């Protein structure tokens, strides 16, 4: 505790009491450890609570499983089916070209 006395000519003296308290290093470590542990506990506890939004139809519609990953899985399925369709079309075109080439050879062989 410190007592400060300020002298000013022609005026009263100002007396200020200042108290400063310090924590030991072990006490500071304990305070910060408690704060960190309490914060982690709060994040884990409140993060694990049920949220009505995530259980609602708004969040889970269109085949959602509640994780958010279903959006990517659904996009992958769409892309895979589009790739399969494109591959099927290319395969059909290739077969038509081969069949057309064989028909031309058969016609050339008949003449």
C-alpha positions as CSV (number, residue, x, y, z in Angstrom):
1,X,0.0,0.0,0.0
2,X,1.3,3.4,-0.9
3,X,0.3,6.8,0.5
4,X,0.9,9.7,-1.8
5,X,0.8,13.2,-0.5
6,X,0.7,16.0,-3.0
7,X,1.7,19.5,-1.8
8,X,0.3,22.5,-3.6
9,X,1.0,26.1,-2.4
10,X,-2.0,27.8,-1.0
11,X,-4.2,24.7,-1.2
12,X,-4.9,21.7,0.9
13,X,-2.8,18.6,0.6
14,X,-4.2,15.8,-1.6
15,X,-3.7,12.4,0.0
16,X,-4.2,9.4,-2.2
17,X,-4.2,5.8,-1.0
18,X,-3.1,3.4,-3.6
19,X,-3.1,-0.3,-3.0
20,X,-1.6,-2.7,-5.4
21,X,-1.8,-6.4,-4.8
22,X,0.3,-9.0,-6.6
23,X,-0.3,-12.7,-7.2
24,X,2.6,-15.1,-6.8
25,X,3.7,-17.0,-9.9
26,X,1.9,-20.1,-8.7
27,X,-1.3,-18.3,-8.0
28,X,-1.2,-16.6,-11.5
29,X,-0.6,-20.0,-13.1
30,X,-3.5,-21.5,-11.2
31,X,-5.8,-18.6,-12.2
32,X,-4.9,-18.9,-15.9
33,X,-5.1,-22.7,-15.8
34,X,-8.6,-22.5,-14.3
35,X,-9.6,-19.9,-17.0
36,X,-8.4,-22.2,-19.8
37,X,-10.0,-25.3,-18.4
38,X,-13.3,-23.5,-17.8
39,X,-13.3,-22.2,-21.3
40,X,-12.5,-25.6,-22.8
41,X,-15.3,-27.2,-20.7
42,X,-17.8,-24.5,-21.8
43,X,-16.9,-25.1,-25.5
44,X,-17.3,-28.8,-25.2
45,X,-20.4,-28.7,-23.0
46,X,-22.3,-26.2,-25.0
47,X,-21.0,-27.5,-28.3
48,X,-22.5,-30.9,-27.5
49,X,-25.9,-29.6,-26.7
50,X,-28.8,-30.3,-29.0
51,X,-29.7,-27.4,-31.3
52,X,-33.2,-27.5,-32.6
53,X,-32.1,-26.0,-35.9
54,X,-29.9,-29.0,-36.7
55,X,-32.7,-31.4,-36.0
56,X,-35.2,-29.5,-38.1
57,X,-36.4,-30.3,-41.5
58,X,-34.8,-27.0,-42.8
59,X,-31.4,-28.4,-42.1
60,X,-31.9,-32.1,-42.9
61,X,-34.1,-31.9,-46.1
62,X,-32.8,-33.2,-49.4
63,X,-31.3,-36.3,-47.9
64,X,-29.2,-34.5,-45.3
65,X,-27.7,-36.5,-42.4
66,X,-27.0,-33.5,-40.2
67,X,-23.3,-33.3,-40.7
68,X,-23.0,-31.0,-43.7
69,X,-20.9,-33.5,-45.6
70,X,-24.0,-34.8,-47.4
71,X,-23.9,-31.7,-49.6
72,X,-20.5,-32.8,-51.0
73,X,-21.5,-36.4,-51.2
74,X,-24.6,-35.4,-53.2
75,X,-22.5,-33.2,-55.5
76,X,-20.2,-36.2,-56.0
77,X,-23.1,-38.4,-56.9
78,X,-24.4,-35.8,-59.4
79,X,-20.9,-35.5,-61.0
80,X,-20.4,-39.2,-61.1
81,X,-23.8,-39.8,-62.9
82,X,-22.9,-36.9,-65.3
83,X,-19.6,-38.5,-66.1
84,X,-21.2,-41.9,-66.6
85,X,-23.7,-40.4,-69.0
86,X,-21.0,-38.6,-70.9
87,X,-18.9,-41.8,-71.1
88,X,-22.0,-43.7,-72.3
89,X,-22.6,-41.2,-75.1
90,X,-18.9,-41.3,-76.2
91,X,-19.1,-45.1,-76.2
92,X,-22.2,-45.1,-78.3
93,X,-20.6,-42.7,-80.8
94,X,-17.5,-44.9,-81.0
95,X,-19.6,-48.0,-81.6
96,X,-21.6,-46.2,-84.3
97,X,-18.4,-45.1,-86.0
98,X,-17.0,-48.7,-85.9
99,X,-20.3,-50.1,-87.2
100,X,-20.4,-47.4,-89.9
101,X,-16.8,-48.3,-90.9
102,X,-17.7,-52.0,-91.1
103,X,-20.8,-51.3,-93.2
104,X,-18.6,-49.3,-95.6
105,X,-16.2,-52.2,-95.8
106,X,-19.0,-54.7,-96.5
107,X,-20.4,-52.5,-99.2
108,X,-17.0,-52.1,-100.7
109,X,-16.6,-55.8,-100.6
110,X,-19.9,-56.4,-102.4
111,X,-19.1,-54.1,-105.3
